[in-house]
Amino acid sequence: MSLPAKAKYVVIGAGVHGLSTAYHLAEKLEATGKGSGKDIVILDKTGIAAGASGIACGVIRNNYFQPAMRELMAECVSVWESDPKAFSYHPVGYMQISPEVMHENVGQIAKQQKDIGYDSVFIEGKADCTKYMKGLFDDWQAKGITSVLHEKKGGYANNRASMYGLAKKAEANGVQIVAPTKVTGFKFASNSTAVSAVETDRGTIECDFVVVGVGPWINQVWKMLDLPKTVDIKGRDGKVHKAVGMWTYWCLEEGTLGVDPKYGLMNDGKMGPVMHVDTDAPLHSDEDGSLITDKLWGIYYKPDFNFDGIQGGAMPYKVETPVDEVKIDPYGPDSPEFIVDANFAHMFTSALAFCQKRYSGQAHKWKHEPSGGLGCFTPDSFPVFDVFRDNVYVLADSNHGYKMIAVGKLAAGEIVSGTKSKLLEPFRISRFPEGKLHPVSNSPFPWS
Ligand SMILES: Cc1cc2nc3c(=O)[nH]c(=O)nc-3n(C[C@H](O)[C@H](O)[C@H](O)COP(=O)(O)OP(=O)(O)OC[C@H]3O[C@@H](n4cnc5c(N)ncnc54)[C@H](O)[C@@H]3O)c2cc1C
């Protein structure tokens, strides 16, 4: 498809945020008589689902310690539920299984889920947790667990299939996806800070409004937009921390144990919820008994017919390379640098065996294929959803985002109506200088 010379709305990135925004924008323009999907062009340097959305584990949960994240996630789950078939969504639920150090935090989450009407069950105390878990999986054997939060909603979706589902909905509304087309820069208006055109490797496209949903490539596009590399942050201590770097990379470690996915089913033969287990009980190797860690650790996993095995991950690690030197391309499984290694496989398979007896002695079935990938994080590891330069909506989810399918819907609502969404307000960049930071939990993950 050729690149049009002009489009009212240019969306950069065909991942969850670009596609969801374009689809919902098309619907809202049509509904309000302000335009149609034909006013929207999506540009992607590779194609649909070429970024993080196409390799995500696909977990959809509400479990967040931050009230603003939880309210937003409840909205996201309702979008997933609106068309499970098109979004390849499996509503199996989600479990946060935790040690005593997280008990109070998770208890607050459970209470607030009740307040917002999000269906969940909270089990407390070692004996009751074991009984509850054995009721689902009779080989349950994880140690150090004193609370279980069982979210009855949420679950997971199949990464690429869901993105193609979204793209189909956008295209059915008249949106054009022009790929591969790489954005290389912007032209700025002479009388304002606004973007007047998007420059690409296939020519220039004039526009009125730009949406940026470029996931791990945000640092590159941020620079093209000439936005500040650092931000001042008023900390919880009331002190202003000057010139904190805007972006940081973390590497997500995920992979698959190549057993029949049915091997992971519950006592009743049904698909179980997505499991997230954190504990401070020592983790020993399932192969040789050696100590892997005696610090707080965690994993998440699910039987998955798409990945063909028991798929999941563990805590990510921070990439220490200076942010401008991190090699994002080739991305995901094609990266020579940011994929999992034998240490991860050892840890993950031992952790599975720690949780459920059926996984003991199965490590040799690990799928030795490249998996995992980079995520780009903000200074507080929570999303920034905001308008910059008068007409550029940046959707930078700090790697929380495959599940955040409603963000595009809310952003589209703001673009069309001009009215701010209450759910998106806590994610503006002004929270940093104003010190309106999200609370921090005791979880070993930077995204809980
Ligand atoms: C291994 C892994 C597992 C994850 N698991 C989960 C999970 O289970 N649940 C969850 O909620 N989140 C998960 N995440 C996070 C989630 O995947 C991301 O937060 C989310 O997908 C980001 O969506 P996006 O639309 O912003 O970006 P992406 O999906 O990365 O899409 C960005 C697109 O922009 C394009 N692009 C980039 N630069 C340019 C340019 N200059 N010109 C044109 N196009 C460009 C890319 O080609 C890409 O297609 C995971 C992330 C990783 C890496």
The ligand as an ORCA input file, in Angstrom:
! r2SCAN-3c Opt
* xyz 0 1
  C       8.642    -11.037     26.850
  C       7.527    -10.110     27.230
  C       6.398    -10.613     27.864
  C       5.354     -9.764     28.224
  N       4.239    -10.293     28.824
  C       3.196     -9.493     29.130
  C       2.009    -10.031     29.689
  O       1.896    -11.232     29.910
  N       0.991     -9.191     29.978
  C       1.080     -7.840     29.776
  O       0.143     -7.129     30.063
  N       2.194     -7.295     29.236
  C       3.249     -8.085     28.903
  N       4.384     -7.551     28.367
  C       4.420     -6.108     28.105
  C       3.659     -5.774     26.833
  O       3.959     -6.721     25.852
  C       3.974     -4.378     26.330
  O       3.854     -3.453     27.385
  C       2.999     -3.956     25.215
  O       2.839     -5.010     24.292
  C       3.505     -2.729     24.489
  O       2.600     -2.446     23.450
  P       2.883     -1.251     22.448
  O       1.730     -1.199     21.544
  O       3.240     -0.033     23.210
  O       4.235     -1.649     21.696
  P       4.651     -2.872     20.768
  O       3.755     -4.013     20.859
  O       6.096     -3.100     21.035
  O       4.491     -2.283     19.319
  C       5.302     -1.218     18.892
  C       5.330     -1.244     17.379
  O       5.970     -0.029     16.967
  C       6.740     -0.295     15.821
  N       7.751      0.759     15.698
  C       8.765      1.017     16.541
  N       9.503      2.061     16.089
  C       8.920      2.468     14.945
  C       9.222      3.490     13.995
  N      10.277      4.319     14.141
  N       8.438      3.607     12.915
  C       7.359      2.788     12.721
  N       7.050      1.798     13.579
  C       7.798      1.641     14.691
  C       7.305     -1.690     16.066
  O       7.635     -2.337     14.853
  C       6.169     -2.387     16.815
  O       5.358     -3.174     15.948
  C       5.453     -8.372     27.979
  C       6.581     -7.866     27.352
  C       7.612     -8.711     26.964
  C       8.807     -8.138     26.278
*
